[in-house]
Amino acid sequence: MAGTAIFDLDRTITRQPTWTWFLLHVNGRNPLFWLRMTGIVGRMIGYKLRLVPRDAIKAAGVRTLAGQDRATLQAKADRFVAGLLNTGLRPGARAAIAAHKARGDRLVLVTAAVDVVADPLARALGFDDVIATGLTWPPGARGPAIDGANCYGAEKLRRMEALQAARPFARPIHAYSDHLSDLDLLTLADHGIAVNPSSGLRHAARAHGLEIVDFEHSQSLPVTLETPA
């Protein structure tokens, strides 16, 4: 019976986080960007020390996109996504997505990545729904700003619950993530799968009986998707 497959993006489907690489793709030739990166790195250190909220890092990155209108930024994002599709995805993620599509499962991408990246990537991979950090262009502003909250941790789960309320997920539900911040999502699913997990999630996965898979190998699929011999 067709169900629902929910995927995180960064380090789950992709090999590397998309945000920093996207900023480099857009701004890498701008000398001023490298000065601004010093401040972003400082915020990253502050976050690790629990002195700075995570959203402040994302907001600082968005400010480096000043001067980019929506059409220009989307065109750059489309080129960035083309590169991801070519060399930046985990083979096992592609295999799992294809297996869920073959079963007729609804595919949901839920990510802190910005929508200009998440939306075209989701379309290319055949996802049915996308939840991502939105960008908006306020009137009179020099560039984009975050629309609402960064789609991470509790915000990601809140938005998943809102989508579930509006359009219920068919069961069984598979959920995939690499990071401890998505533990609630994984444990609420019928089948929670830790993908090349961070050390924190690896420990939690064992404690909660979650399956662990290595998506760097296309043959490493969750047991529920394995083809019987």
PyMOL commands that place a pseudoatom at each C-alpha (Angstrom):
pseudoatom trace, name=CA, resn=MET, resi=1, chain=A, elem=C, hetatm=0, pos=[0.000, 0.000, 0.000]
pseudoatom trace, name=CA, resn=ALA, resi=2, chain=A, elem=C, hetatm=0, pos=[1.320, 3.447, -0.947]
pseudoatom trace, name=CA, resn=GLY, resi=3, chain=A, elem=C, hetatm=0, pos=[2.450, 5.578, 1.978]
pseudoatom trace, name=CA, resn=THR, resi=4, chain=A, elem=C, hetatm=0, pos=[4.590, 8.669, 2.557]
pseudoatom trace, name=CA, resn=ALA, resi=5, chain=A, elem=C, hetatm=0, pos=[8.352, 9.222, 2.464]
pseudoatom trace, name=CA, resn=ILE, resi=6, chain=A, elem=C, hetatm=0, pos=[9.718, 12.319, 4.203]
pseudoatom trace, name=CA, resn=PHE, resi=7, chain=A, elem=C, hetatm=0, pos=[13.293, 13.382, 3.449]
pseudoatom trace, name=CA, resn=ASP, resi=8, chain=A, elem=C, hetatm=0, pos=[15.610, 15.949, 4.961]
pseudoatom trace, name=CA, resn=LEU, resi=9, chain=A, elem=C, hetatm=0, pos=[17.947, 17.470, 2.357]
pseudoatom trace, name=CA, resn=ASP, resi=10, chain=A, elem=C, hetatm=0, pos=[21.381, 18.545, 3.629]
pseudoatom trace, name=CA, resn=ARG, resi=11, chain=A, elem=C, hetatm=0, pos=[23.692, 15.552, 4.246]
pseudoatom trace, name=CA, resn=THR, resi=12, chain=A, elem=C, hetatm=0, pos=[20.710, 13.238, 3.796]
pseudoatom trace, name=CA, resn=ILE, resi=13, chain=A, elem=C, hetatm=0, pos=[20.126, 13.568, 0.067]
pseudoatom trace, name=CA, resn=THR, resi=14, chain=A, elem=C, hetatm=0, pos=[23.159, 15.780, -0.571]
pseudoatom trace, name=CA, resn=ARG, resi=15, chain=A, elem=C, hetatm=0, pos=[26.716, 14.967, 0.404]
pseudoatom trace, name=CA, resn=GLN, resi=16, chain=A, elem=C, hetatm=0, pos=[27.376, 18.426, 1.841]
pseudoatom trace, name=CA, resn=PRO, resi=17, chain=A, elem=C, hetatm=0, pos=[25.262, 21.197, 3.410]
pseudoatom trace, name=CA, resn=THR, resi=18, chain=A, elem=C, hetatm=0, pos=[23.808, 23.375, 0.657]
pseudoatom trace, name=CA, resn=TRP, resi=19, chain=A, elem=C, hetatm=0, pos=[23.681, 26.789, 2.352]
pseudoatom trace, name=CA, resn=THR, resi=20, chain=A, elem=C, hetatm=0, pos=[27.359, 27.722, 2.600]
pseudoatom trace, name=CA, resn=TRP, resi=21, chain=A, elem=C, hetatm=0, pos=[28.112, 26.301, -0.849]
pseudoatom trace, name=CA, resn=PHE, resi=22, chain=A, elem=C, hetatm=0, pos=[25.176, 28.225, -2.302]
pseudoatom trace, name=CA, resn=LEU, resi=23, chain=A, elem=C, hetatm=0, pos=[26.465, 31.460, -0.784]
pseudoatom trace, name=CA, resn=LEU, resi=24, chain=A, elem=C, hetatm=0, pos=[29.894, 30.756, -2.298]
pseudoatom trace, name=CA, resn=HIS, resi=25, chain=A, elem=C, hetatm=0, pos=[28.273, 30.010, -5.653]
pseudoatom trace, name=CA, resn=VAL, resi=26, chain=A, elem=C, hetatm=0, pos=[26.438, 33.343, -5.635]
pseudoatom trace, name=CA, resn=ASN, resi=27, chain=A, elem=C, hetatm=0, pos=[29.066, 35.548, -3.962]
pseudoatom trace, name=CA, resn=GLY, resi=28, chain=A, elem=C, hetatm=0, pos=[32.421, 33.841, -4.393]
pseudoatom trace, name=CA, resn=ARG, resi=29, chain=A, elem=C, hetatm=0, pos=[33.840, 36.466, -6.767]
pseudoatom trace, name=CA, resn=ASN, resi=30, chain=A, elem=C, hetatm=0, pos=[32.799, 39.397, -4.596]
pseudoatom trace, name=CA, resn=PRO, resi=31, chain=A, elem=C, hetatm=0, pos=[35.701, 40.493, -2.310]
pseudoatom trace, name=CA, resn=LEU, resi=32, chain=A, elem=C, hetatm=0, pos=[33.243, 42.104, 0.124]
pseudoatom trace, name=CA, resn=PHE, resi=33, chain=A, elem=C, hetatm=0, pos=[31.631, 38.711, 0.679]
pseudoatom trace, name=CA, resn=TRP, resi=34, chain=A, elem=C, hetatm=0, pos=[34.816, 37.323, 2.200]
pseudoatom trace, name=CA, resn=LEU, resi=35, chain=A, elem=C, hetatm=0, pos=[34.834, 40.149, 4.736]
pseudoatom trace, name=CA, resn=ARG, resi=36, chain=A, elem=C, hetatm=0, pos=[31.225, 39.377, 5.611]
pseudoatom trace, name=CA, resn=MET, resi=37, chain=A, elem=C, hetatm=0, pos=[32.101, 35.692, 5.965]
pseudoatom trace, name=CA, resn=THR, resi=38, chain=A, elem=C, hetatm=0, pos=[34.286, 36.617, 8.920]
pseudoatom trace, name=CA, resn=GLY, resi=39, chain=A, elem=C, hetatm=0, pos=[31.188, 37.803, 10.744]
pseudoatom trace, name=CA, resn=ILE, resi=40, chain=A, elem=C, hetatm=0, pos=[29.247, 34.691, 9.734]
pseudoatom trace, name=CA, resn=VAL, resi=41, chain=A, elem=C, hetatm=0, pos=[32.016, 32.432, 11.031]
pseudoatom trace, name=CA, resn=GLY, resi=42, chain=A, elem=C, hetatm=0, pos=[31.973, 34.405, 14.274]
pseudoatom trace, name=CA, resn=ARG, resi=43, chain=A, elem=C, hetatm=0, pos=[28.241, 33.759, 14.613]
pseudoatom trace, name=CA, resn=MET, resi=44, chain=A, elem=C, hetatm=0, pos=[28.830, 30.060, 13.936]
pseudoatom trace, name=CA, resn=ILE, resi=45, chain=A, elem=C, hetatm=0, pos=[31.306, 29.943, 16.804]
pseudoatom trace, name=CA, resn=GLY, resi=46, chain=A, elem=C, hetatm=0, pos=[28.845, 31.829, 18.990]
pseudoatom trace, name=CA, resn=TYR, resi=47, chain=A, elem=C, hetatm=0, pos=[26.148, 29.296, 18.129]
pseudoatom trace, name=CA, resn=LYS, resi=48, chain=A, elem=C, hetatm=0, pos=[28.402, 26.401, 19.116]
pseudoatom trace, name=CA, resn=LEU, resi=49, chain=A, elem=C, hetatm=0, pos=[28.988, 28.187, 22.427]
pseudoatom trace, name=CA, resn=ARG, resi=50, chain=A, elem=C, hetatm=0, pos=[25.223, 28.722, 22.772]
pseudoatom trace, name=CA, resn=LEU, resi=51, chain=A, elem=C, hetatm=0, pos=[25.682, 32.486, 22.720]
pseudoatom trace, name=CA, resn=VAL, resi=52, chain=A, elem=C, hetatm=0, pos=[24.008, 33.163, 19.340]
pseudoatom trace, name=CA, resn=PRO, resi=53, chain=A, elem=C, hetatm=0, pos=[20.719, 31.737, 18.002]
pseudoatom trace, name=CA, resn=ARG, resi=54, chain=A, elem=C, hetatm=0, pos=[20.973, 29.588, 14.882]
pseudoatom trace, name=CA, resn=ASP, resi=55, chain=A, elem=C, hetatm=0, pos=[18.608, 31.895, 12.973]
pseudoatom trace, name=CA, resn=ALA, resi=56, chain=A, elem=C, hetatm=0, pos=[21.140, 34.740, 13.322]
pseudoatom trace, name=CA, resn=ILE, resi=57, chain=A, elem=C, hetatm=0, pos=[23.614, 32.747, 11.200]
pseudoatom trace, name=CA, resn=LYS, resi=58, chain=A, elem=C, hetatm=0, pos=[21.053, 32.216, 8.447]
pseudoatom trace, name=CA, resn=ALA, resi=59, chain=A, elem=C, hetatm=0, pos=[19.988, 35.863, 8.522]
pseudoatom trace, name=CA, resn=ALA, resi=60, chain=A, elem=C, hetatm=0, pos=[23.605, 36.993, 8.201]
pseudoatom trace, name=CA, resn=GLY, resi=61, chain=A, elem=C, hetatm=0, pos=[24.037, 34.760, 5.182]
pseudoatom trace, name=CA, resn=VAL, resi=62, chain=A, elem=C, hetatm=0, pos=[20.876, 36.112, 3.568]
pseudoatom trace, name=CA, resn=ARG, resi=63, chain=A, elem=C, hetatm=0, pos=[22.224, 39.655, 3.947]
pseudoatom trace, name=CA, resn=THR, resi=64, chain=A, elem=C, hetatm=0, pos=[25.147, 38.717, 1.685]
pseudoatom trace, name=CA, resn=LEU, resi=65, chain=A, elem=C, hetatm=0, pos=[22.550, 38.312, -1.094]
pseudoatom trace, name=CA, resn=ALA, resi=66, chain=A, elem=C, hetatm=0, pos=[21.802, 42.048, -1.131]
pseudoatom trace, name=CA, resn=GLY, resi=67, chain=A, elem=C, hetatm=0, pos=[21.451, 43.355, -4.652]
pseudoatom trace, name=CA, resn=GLN, resi=68, chain=A, elem=C, hetatm=0, pos=[20.040, 40.085, -5.995]
pseudoatom trace, name=CA, resn=ASP, resi=69, chain=A, elem=C, hetatm=0, pos=[16.497, 40.338, -7.329]
pseudoatom trace, name=CA, resn=ARG, resi=70, chain=A, elem=C, hetatm=0, pos=[14.305, 37.231, -7.324]
pseudoatom trace, name=CA, resn=ALA, resi=71, chain=A, elem=C, hetatm=0, pos=[14.795, 36.320, -10.989]
pseudoatom trace, name=CA, resn=THR, resi=72, chain=A, elem=C, hetatm=0, pos=[18.584, 36.749, -10.851]
pseudoatom trace, name=CA, resn=LEU, resi=73, chain=A, elem=C, hetatm=0, pos=[18.936, 34.744, -7.647]
pseudoatom trace, name=CA, resn=GLN, resi=74, chain=A, elem=C, hetatm=0, pos=[16.673, 31.981, -8.930]
pseudoatom trace, name=CA, resn=ALA, resi=75, chain=A, elem=C, hetatm=0, pos=[18.735, 31.681, -12.114]
pseudoatom trace, name=CA, resn=LYS, resi=76, chain=A, elem=C, hetatm=0, pos=[21.891, 31.299, -10.023]
pseudoatom trace, name=CA, resn=ALA, resi=77, chain=A, elem=C, hetatm=0, pos=[20.129, 28.789, -7.779]
pseudoatom trace, name=CA, resn=ASP, resi=78, chain=A, elem=C, hetatm=0, pos=[19.059, 26.758, -10.807]
pseudoatom trace, name=CA, resn=ARG, resi=79, chain=A, elem=C, hetatm=0, pos=[22.681, 26.516, -11.943]
pseudoatom trace, name=CA, resn=PHE, resi=80, chain=A, elem=C, hetatm=0, pos=[23.714, 25.537, -8.419]
pseudoatom trace, name=CA, resn=VAL, resi=81, chain=A, elem=C, hetatm=0, pos=[21.070, 22.802, -8.344]
pseudoatom trace, name=CA, resn=ALA, resi=82, chain=A, elem=C, hetatm=0, pos=[22.237, 21.491, -11.715]
pseudoatom trace, name=CA, resn=GLY, resi=83, chain=A, elem=C, hetatm=0, pos=[25.668, 20.971, -10.184]
pseudoatom trace, name=CA, resn=LEU, resi=84, chain=A, elem=C, hetatm=0, pos=[24.154, 19.179, -7.181]
pseudoatom trace, name=CA, resn=LEU, resi=85, chain=A, elem=C, hetatm=0, pos=[22.204, 16.861, -9.436]
pseudoatom trace, name=CA, resn=ASN, resi=86, chain=A, elem=C, hetatm=0, pos=[25.360, 16.072, -11.364]
pseudoatom trace, name=CA, resn=THR, resi=87, chain=A, elem=C, hetatm=0, pos=[27.798, 15.285, -8.545]
pseudoatom trace, name=CA, resn=GLY, resi=88, chain=A, elem=C, hetatm=0, pos=[26.404, 16.371, -5.171]
pseudoatom trace, name=CA, resn=LEU, resi=89, chain=A, elem=C, hetatm=0, pos=[23.817, 13.732, -4.246]
pseudoatom trace, name=CA, resn=ARG, resi=90, chain=A, elem=C, hetatm=0, pos=[24.286, 10.552, -2.259]
pseudoatom trace, name=CA, resn=PRO, resi=91, chain=A, elem=C, hetatm=0, pos=[23.719, 7.503, -4.522]
pseudoatom trace, name=CA, resn=GLY, resi=92, chain=A, elem=C, hetatm=0, pos=[21.659, 5.759, -1.868]
pseudoatom trace, name=CA, resn=ALA, resi=93, chain=A, elem=C, hetatm=0, pos=[19.342, 8.745, -1.595]
pseudoatom trace, name=CA, resn=ARG, resi=94, chain=A, elem=C, hetatm=0, pos=[18.628, 8.588, -5.315]
pseudoatom trace, name=CA, resn=ALA, resi=95, chain=A, elem=C, hetatm=0, pos=[17.957, 4.858, -5.012]
pseudoatom trace, name=CA, resn=ALA, resi=96, chain=A, elem=C, hetatm=0, pos=[15.617, 5.299, -2.033]
pseudoatom trace, name=CA, resn=ILE, resi=97, chain=A, elem=C, hetatm=0, pos=[13.698, 8.119, -3.744]
pseudoatom trace, name=CA, resn=ALA, resi=98, chain=A, elem=C, hetatm=0, pos=[13.301, 5.960, -6.851]
pseudoatom trace, name=CA, resn=ALA, resi=99, chain=A, elem=C, hetatm=0, pos=[12.140, 2.998, -4.756]
pseudoatom trace, name=CA, resn=HIS, resi=100, chain=A, elem=C, hetatm=0, pos=[9.510, 5.112, -3.005]
pseudoatom trace, name=CA, resn=LYS, resi=101, chain=A, elem=C, hetatm=0, pos=[8.335, 6.511, -6.339]
pseudoatom trace, name=CA, resn=ALA, resi=102, chain=A, elem=C, hetatm=0, pos=[7.991, 2.978, -7.689]
pseudoatom trace, name=CA, resn=ARG, resi=103, chain=A, elem=C, hetatm=0, pos=[5.818, 2.068, -4.681]
pseudoatom trace, name=CA, resn=GLY, resi=104, chain=A, elem=C, hetatm=0, pos=[3.576, 5.063, -5.359]
pseudoatom trace, name=CA, resn=ASP, resi=105, chain=A, elem=C, hetatm=0, pos=[4.547, 6.795, -2.103]
pseudoatom trace, name=CA, resn=ARG, resi=106, chain=A, elem=C, hetatm=0, pos=[4.016, 10.524, -1.611]
pseudoatom trace, name=CA, resn=LEU, resi=107, chain=A, elem=C, hetatm=0, pos=[7.410, 12.232, -1.439]
pseudoatom trace, name=CA, resn=VAL, resi=108, chain=A, elem=C, hetatm=0, pos=[7.845, 15.160, 0.966]
pseudoatom trace, name=CA, resn=LEU, resi=109, chain=A, elem=C, hetatm=0, pos=[11.036, 17.225, 1.187]
pseudoatom trace, name=CA, resn=VAL, resi=110, chain=A, elem=C, hetatm=0, pos=[11.402, 19.150, 4.447]
pseudoatom trace, name=CA, resn=THR, resi=111, chain=A, elem=C, hetatm=0, pos=[14.536, 21.216, 4.864]
pseudoatom trace, name=CA, resn=ALA, resi=112, chain=A, elem=C, hetatm=0, pos=[16.132, 24.329, 6.291]
pseudoatom trace, name=CA, resn=ALA, resi=113, chain=A, elem=C, hetatm=0, pos=[17.534, 25.025, 2.814]
pseudoatom trace, name=CA, resn=VAL, resi=114, chain=A, elem=C, hetatm=0, pos=[16.164, 28.128, 1.104]
pseudoatom trace, name=CA, resn=ASP, resi=115, chain=A, elem=C, hetatm=0, pos=[13.272, 27.663, -1.279]
pseudoatom trace, name=CA, resn=VAL, resi=116, chain=A, elem=C, hetatm=0, pos=[15.142, 28.940, -4.350]
pseudoatom trace, name=CA, resn=VAL, resi=117, chain=A, elem=C, hetatm=0, pos=[17.374, 25.849, -3.986]
pseudoatom trace, name=CA, resn=ALA, resi=118, chain=A, elem=C, hetatm=0, pos=[14.921, 23.351, -2.478]
pseudoatom trace, name=CA, resn=ASP, resi=119, chain=A, elem=C, hetatm=0, pos=[12.091, 23.896, -4.970]
pseudoatom trace, name=CA, resn=PRO, resi=120, chain=A, elem=C, hetatm=0, pos=[13.978, 23.165, -8.232]
pseudoatom trace, name=CA, resn=LEU, resi=121, chain=A, elem=C, hetatm=0, pos=[15.854, 20.274, -6.634]
pseudoatom trace, name=CA, resn=ALA, resi=122, chain=A, elem=C, hetatm=0, pos=[12.587, 18.755, -5.405]
pseudoatom trace, name=CA, resn=ARG, resi=123, chain=A, elem=C, hetatm=0, pos=[11.018, 19.103, -8.865]
pseudoatom trace, name=CA, resn=ALA, resi=124, chain=A, elem=C, hetatm=0, pos=[13.983, 17.420, -10.501]
pseudoatom trace, name=CA, resn=LEU, resi=125, chain=A, elem=C, hetatm=0, pos=[13.798, 14.492, -8.072]
pseudoatom trace, name=CA, resn=GLY, resi=126, chain=A, elem=C, hetatm=0, pos=[10.031, 14.077, -8.337]
pseudoatom trace, name=CA, resn=PHE, resi=127, chain=A, elem=C, hetatm=0, pos=[8.903, 15.250, -4.891]
pseudoatom trace, name=CA, resn=ASP, resi=128, chain=A, elem=C, hetatm=0, pos=[5.230, 15.993, -4.323]
pseudoatom trace, name=CA, resn=ASP, resi=129, chain=A, elem=C, hetatm=0, pos=[5.565, 18.528, -1.474]
pseudoatom trace, name=CA, resn=VAL, resi=130, chain=A, elem=C, hetatm=0, pos=[8.315, 20.888, -0.340]
pseudoatom trace, name=CA, resn=ILE, resi=131, chain=A, elem=C, hetatm=0, pos=[8.741, 22.611, 3.016]
pseudoatom trace, name=CA, resn=ALA, resi=132, chain=A, elem=C, hetatm=0, pos=[11.760, 24.935, 3.089]
pseudoatom trace, name=CA, resn=THR, resi=133, chain=A, elem=C, hetatm=0, pos=[13.005, 28.239, 4.461]
pseudoatom trace, name=CA, resn=GLY, resi=134, chain=A, elem=C, hetatm=0, pos=[11.271, 30.868, 2.376]
pseudoatom trace, name=CA, resn=LEU, resi=135, chain=A, elem=C, hetatm=0, pos=[12.829, 34.015, 0.974]
pseudoatom trace, name=CA, resn=THR, resi=136, chain=A, elem=C, hetatm=0, pos=[10.869, 37.191, 0.382]
pseudoatom trace, name=CA, resn=TRP, resi=137, chain=A, elem=C, hetatm=0, pos=[11.755, 40.536, -1.208]
pseudoatom trace, name=CA, resn=PRO, resi=138, chain=A, elem=C, hetatm=0, pos=[10.255, 43.296, 0.972]
pseudoatom trace, name=CA, resn=PRO, resi=139, chain=A, elem=C, hetatm=0, pos=[9.331, 46.518, -0.858]
pseudoatom trace, name=CA, resn=GLY, resi=140, chain=A, elem=C, hetatm=0, pos=[12.252, 48.911, -0.887]
pseudoatom trace, name=CA, resn=ALA, resi=141, chain=A, elem=C, hetatm=0, pos=[14.718, 46.362, 0.455]
pseudoatom trace, name=CA, resn=ARG, resi=142, chain=A, elem=C, hetatm=0, pos=[18.084, 45.870, -1.249]
pseudoatom trace, name=CA, resn=GLY, resi=143, chain=A, elem=C, hetatm=0, pos=[17.670, 42.106, -1.380]
pseudoatom trace, name=CA, resn=PRO, resi=144, chain=A, elem=C, hetatm=0, pos=[15.863, 39.111, 0.101]
pseudoatom trace, name=CA, resn=ALA, resi=145, chain=A, elem=C, hetatm=0, pos=[14.950, 38.409, 3.705]
pseudoatom trace, name=CA, resn=ILE, resi=146, chain=A, elem=C, hetatm=0, pos=[13.800, 35.244, 5.449]
pseudoatom trace, name=CA, resn=ASP, resi=147, chain=A, elem=C, hetatm=0, pos=[10.045, 34.826, 5.132]
pseudoatom trace, name=CA, resn=GLY, resi=148, chain=A, elem=C, hetatm=0, pos=[8.934, 33.748, 8.603]
pseudoatom trace, name=CA, resn=ALA, resi=149, chain=A, elem=C, hetatm=0, pos=[11.280, 31.446, 10.523]
pseudoatom trace, name=CA, resn=ASN, resi=150, chain=A, elem=C, hetatm=0, pos=[14.236, 29.311, 9.524]
pseudoatom trace, name=CA, resn=CYS, resi=151, chain=A, elem=C, hetatm=0, pos=[12.819, 25.818, 8.847]
pseudoatom trace, name=CA, resn=TYR, resi=152, chain=A, elem=C, hetatm=0, pos=[14.968, 23.961, 11.371]
pseudoatom trace, name=CA, resn=GLY, resi=153, chain=A, elem=C, hetatm=0, pos=[14.317, 21.827, 14.439]
pseudoatom trace, name=CA, resn=ALA, resi=154, chain=A, elem=C, hetatm=0, pos=[11.030, 22.696, 16.125]
pseudoatom trace, name=CA, resn=GLU, resi=155, chain=A, elem=C, hetatm=0, pos=[9.986, 24.948, 13.208]
pseudoatom trace, name=CA, resn=LYS, resi=156, chain=A, elem=C, hetatm=0, pos=[10.485, 22.092, 10.763]
pseudoatom trace, name=CA, resn=LEU, resi=157, chain=A, elem=C, hetatm=0, pos=[8.317, 19.787, 12.886]
pseudoatom trace, name=CA, resn=ARG, resi=158, chain=A, elem=C, hetatm=0, pos=[5.651, 22.484, 13.300]
pseudoatom trace, name=CA, resn=ARG, resi=159, chain=A, elem=C, hetatm=0, pos=[5.405, 22.976, 9.561]
pseudoatom trace, name=CA, resn=MET, resi=160, chain=A, elem=C, hetatm=0, pos=[5.289, 19.221, 8.989]
pseudoatom trace, name=CA, resn=GLU, resi=161, chain=A, elem=C, hetatm=0, pos=[2.366, 18.988, 11.406]
pseudoatom trace, name=CA, resn=ALA, resi=162, chain=A, elem=C, hetatm=0, pos=[0.594, 21.835, 9.588]
pseudoatom trace, name=CA, resn=LEU, resi=163, chain=A, elem=C, hetatm=0, pos=[0.984, 20.033, 6.256]
pseudoatom trace, name=CA, resn=GLN, resi=164, chain=A, elem=C, hetatm=0, pos=[-0.223, 16.791, 7.843]
pseudoatom trace, name=CA, resn=ALA, resi=165, chain=A, elem=C, hetatm=0, pos=[-3.312, 18.565, 9.188]
pseudoatom trace, name=CA, resn=ALA, resi=166, chain=A, elem=C, hetatm=0, pos=[-4.102, 20.085, 5.792]
pseudoatom trace, name=CA, resn=ARG, resi=167, chain=A, elem=C, hetatm=0, pos=[-3.309, 16.984, 3.719]
pseudoatom trace, name=CA, resn=PRO, resi=168, chain=A, elem=C, hetatm=0, pos=[-2.882, 13.897, 5.902]
pseudoatom trace, name=CA, resn=PHE, resi=169, chain=A, elem=C, hetatm=0, pos=[0.051, 11.587, 5.221]
pseudoatom trace, name=CA, resn=ALA, resi=170, chain=A, elem=C, hetatm=0, pos=[-0.830, 8.060, 4.159]
pseudoatom trace, name=CA, resn=ARG, resi=171, chain=A, elem=C, hetatm=0, pos=[0.822, 5.321, 6.187]
pseudoatom trace, name=CA, resn=PRO, resi=172, chain=A, elem=C, hetatm=0, pos=[3.263, 3.743, 6.418]
pseudoatom trace, name=CA, resn=ILE, resi=173, chain=A, elem=C, hetatm=0, pos=[5.455, 6.821, 6.863]
pseudoatom trace, name=CA, resn=HIS, resi=174, chain=A, elem=C, hetatm=0, pos=[9.198, 6.605, 6.247]
pseudoatom trace, name=CA, resn=ALA, resi=175, chain=A, elem=C, hetatm=0, pos=[11.329, 9.518, 7.475]
pseudoatom trace, name=CA, resn=TYR, resi=176, chain=A, elem=C, hetatm=0, pos=[14.999, 10.117, 6.624]
pseudoatom trace, name=CA, resn=SER, resi=177, chain=A, elem=C, hetatm=0, pos=[17.517, 12.474, 8.241]
pseudoatom trace, name=CA, resn=ASP, resi=178, chain=A, elem=C, hetatm=0, pos=[21.181, 12.709, 9.173]
pseudoatom trace, name=CA, resn=HIS, resi=179, chain=A, elem=C, hetatm=0, pos=[20.864, 14.989, 12.201]
pseudoatom trace, name=CA, resn=LEU, resi=180, chain=A, elem=C, hetatm=0, pos=[19.781, 14.828, 15.825]
pseudoatom trace, name=CA, resn=SER, resi=181, chain=A, elem=C, hetatm=0, pos=[17.597, 17.932, 15.365]
pseudoatom trace, name=CA, resn=ASP, resi=182, chain=A, elem=C, hetatm=0, pos=[15.170, 15.711, 13.415]
pseudoatom trace, name=CA, resn=LEU, resi=183, chain=A, elem=C, hetatm=0, pos=[14.909, 12.989, 16.072]
pseudoatom trace, name=CA, resn=ASP, resi=184, chain=A, elem=C, hetatm=0, pos=[11.251, 13.793, 16.851]
pseudoatom trace, name=CA, resn=LEU, resi=185, chain=A, elem=C, hetatm=0, pos=[10.372, 13.482, 13.179]
pseudoatom trace, name=CA, resn=LEU, resi=186, chain=A, elem=C, hetatm=0, pos=[12.167, 10.137, 12.925]
pseudoatom trace, name=CA, resn=THR, resi=187, chain=A, elem=C, hetatm=0, pos=[10.587, 8.667, 16.038]
pseudoatom trace, name=CA, resn=LEU, resi=188, chain=A, elem=C, hetatm=0, pos=[7.075, 9.753, 15.039]
pseudoatom trace, name=CA, resn=ALA, resi=189, chain=A, elem=C, hetatm=0, pos=[7.356, 7.957, 11.672]
pseudoatom trace, name=CA, resn=ASP, resi=190, chain=A, elem=C, hetatm=0, pos=[6.497, 4.302, 11.227]
pseudoatom trace, name=CA, resn=HIS, resi=191, chain=A, elem=C, hetatm=0, pos=[10.019, 3.794, 9.911]
pseudoatom trace, name=CA, resn=GLY, resi=192, chain=A, elem=C, hetatm=0, pos=[12.634, 6.327, 11.044]
pseudoatom trace, name=CA, resn=ILE, resi=193, chain=A, elem=C, hetatm=0, pos=[15.928, 6.029, 9.180]
pseudoatom trace, name=CA, resn=ALA, resi=194, chain=A, elem=C, hetatm=0, pos=[19.176, 7.704, 10.240]
pseudoatom trace, name=CA, resn=VAL, resi=195, chain=A, elem=C, hetatm=0, pos=[21.200, 8.448, 7.097]
pseudoatom trace, name=CA, resn=ASN, resi=196, chain=A, elem=C, hetatm=0, pos=[24.996, 8.637, 7.532]
pseudoatom trace, name=CA, resn=PRO, resi=197, chain=A, elem=C, hetatm=0, pos=[24.117, 10.090, 10.930]
pseudoatom trace, name=CA, resn=SER, resi=198, chain=A, elem=C, hetatm=0, pos=[25.938, 12.657, 12.996]
pseudoatom trace, name=CA, resn=SER, resi=199, chain=A, elem=C, hetatm=0, pos=[27.437, 11.213, 16.168]
pseudoatom trace, name=CA, resn=GLY, resi=200, chain=A, elem=C, hetatm=0, pos=[24.529, 12.534, 18.220]
pseudoatom trace, name=CA, resn=LEU, resi=201, chain=A, elem=C, hetatm=0, pos=[21.919, 10.973, 15.974]
pseudoatom trace, name=CA, resn=ARG, resi=202, chain=A, elem=C, hetatm=0, pos=[23.835, 7.690, 15.738]
pseudoatom trace, name=CA, resn=HIS, resi=203, chain=A, elem=C, hetatm=0, pos=[23.725, 7.352, 19.515]
pseudoatom trace, name=CA, resn=ALA, resi=204, chain=A, elem=C, hetatm=0, pos=[20.038, 8.328, 19.645]
pseudoatom trace, name=CA, resn=ALA, resi=205, chain=A, elem=C, hetatm=0, pos=[19.153, 5.994, 16.765]
pseudoatom trace, name=CA, resn=ARG, resi=206, chain=A, elem=C, hetatm=0, pos=[20.527, 3.033, 18.669]
pseudoatom trace, name=CA, resn=ALA, resi=207, chain=A, elem=C, hetatm=0, pos=[18.674, 4.072, 21.813]
pseudoatom trace, name=CA, resn=HIS, resi=208, chain=A, elem=C, hetatm=0, pos=[15.371, 4.449, 19.925]
pseudoatom trace, name=CA, resn=GLY, resi=209, chain=A, elem=C, hetatm=0, pos=[15.754, 1.425, 17.672]
pseudoatom trace, name=CA, resn=LEU, resi=210, chain=A, elem=C, hetatm=0, pos=[15.981, 3.458, 14.459]
pseudoatom trace, name=CA, resn=GLU, resi=211, chain=A, elem=C, hetatm=0, pos=[17.521, 1.931, 11.360]
pseudoatom trace, name=CA, resn=ILE, resi=212, chain=A, elem=C, hetatm=0, pos=[20.894, 3.322, 10.234]
pseudoatom trace, name=CA, resn=VAL, resi=213, chain=A, elem=C, hetatm=0, pos=[21.828, 3.348, 6.534]
pseudoatom trace, name=CA, resn=ASP, resi=214, chain=A, elem=C, hetatm=0, pos=[24.820, 4.471, 4.494]
pseudoatom trace, name=CA, resn=PHE, resi=215, chain=A, elem=C, hetatm=0, pos=[23.536, 6.418, 1.491]
pseudoatom trace, name=CA, resn=GLU, resi=216, chain=A, elem=C, hetatm=0, pos=[27.006, 6.720, 0.005]
pseudoatom trace, name=CA, resn=HIS, resi=217, chain=A, elem=C, hetatm=0, pos=[26.281, 3.213, -1.305]
pseudoatom trace, name=CA, resn=SER, resi=218, chain=A, elem=C, hetatm=0, pos=[23.252, 2.871, -3.563]
pseudoatom trace, name=CA, resn=GLN, resi=219, chain=A, elem=C, hetatm=0, pos=[22.614, -0.685, -2.381]
pseudoatom trace, name=CA, resn=SER, resi=220, chain=A, elem=C, hetatm=0, pos=[22.235, 0.412, 1.265]
pseudoatom trace, name=CA, resn=LEU, resi=221, chain=A, elem=C, hetatm=0, pos=[18.449, 0.792, 1.395]
pseudoatom trace, name=CA, resn=PRO, resi=222, chain=A, elem=C, hetatm=0, pos=[16.165, 0.542, 4.451]
pseudoatom trace, name=CA, resn=VAL, resi=223, chain=A, elem=C, hetatm=0, pos=[15.045, -3.039, 5.027]
pseudoatom trace, name=CA, resn=THR, resi=224, chain=A, elem=C, hetatm=0, pos=[11.460, -2.126, 4.104]
pseudoatom trace, name=CA, resn=LEU, resi=225, chain=A, elem=C, hetatm=0, pos=[12.601, -1.155, 0.587]
pseudoatom trace, name=CA, resn=GLU, resi=226, chain=A, elem=C, hetatm=0, pos=[14.920, -4.092, -0.095]
pseudoatom trace, name=CA, resn=THR, resi=227, chain=A, elem=C, hetatm=0, pos=[13.901, -6.351, -2.958]
pseudoatom trace, name=CA, resn=PRO, resi=228, chain=A, elem=C, hetatm=0, pos=[13.429, -9.936, -1.746]
pseudoatom trace, name=CA, resn=ALA, resi=229, chain=A, elem=C, hetatm=0, pos=[16.104, -12.283, -3.039]
for i in range(1, 229): cmd.bond("trace and resi %d" % i, "trace and resi %d" % (i + 1))
show_as sticks, trace
zoom trace
